[in-house]
């Protein structure tokens, strides 16, 4: 008998094992020879606590066989990572998890519910499409490697200023980028669980920010690049986008990282072209899909990858 229940920390060992089983075959076929290392419990804990109501486990015969995480950024919610044990596939477990988490995100006030998946996985794309997710546009993952140190640029770290004032600035910029969008939960989670640093562009007159991962997701791995999880620039400061990139690159150099990674959705063609002109190159593509409704292009710049 299959049951779905909210995830708890007691599930972390089983969820980490399921994550390896669900994703190792894909990455091995893509050229990764070894099995994926398991996610750290710190990574799972941070992802669970950002939106506990949207993290579920599927259990069959008292054994976890599937799981799903999700996040809420104001009126936008997205799900992932999501996986089912290879031994339990074909039993509509994935469909039940999807329906449950979509309902949870909508109940939390999300007007847009989405996900990102591998475009070269017909099974995944077909599954999501059959459950009401519409294809919108690819998200391009780009990187820039430094052959020489980037120029210095002034930035402010959230950890160096008053937290409540910084979160108020993040909320204001988020809502200016797209009304109803709110990155304060993401920024607060990165600060509380110490997995990332937030750069504030302009302080105290903040016109943008970037959340950069500083701790690896998986056991035994080290962060080798400044991975931008989110970068937002309010509409009246879009001309400063290159300045924002320079601040991220300066932060990377300060940490001793020779590379910056970020994501741009193809719907924002102007920002994509500006990113490419700044020396970034595409290394990976993911397909963005939205549940039953279109995705509204933000008025400002909103770079994010829907990936935990």
Secondary structure, 3 states (H helix, E strand, C coil): CEEEEECCHHHHHHHHHHHHHHHHHHHHHCCCCCCCCCECHHHHHHHHHHCHHHCEEEEECCEEEEEEEEEEEECEEEEEEEEECHHHCCCCHHHHHHHHHHHHHHHCCCCEEEEEECCCCHHHHHHHHHCCEEEEEEEEEEEEECCCCCCCCCCEEHHHCCHHHHHHHHHHHHHHHCCCECCHHHHHHHHHCCCEEEEEECCCCCCEEEEEECCCCECCCCCCCEEEEEEEECHHHHHHHHHHHHHHHHHHHHHCCCEEEEEEECCCHHHHHHHHHCCCEEEEEEEEEEECCCCCCCCCEEEECCCC
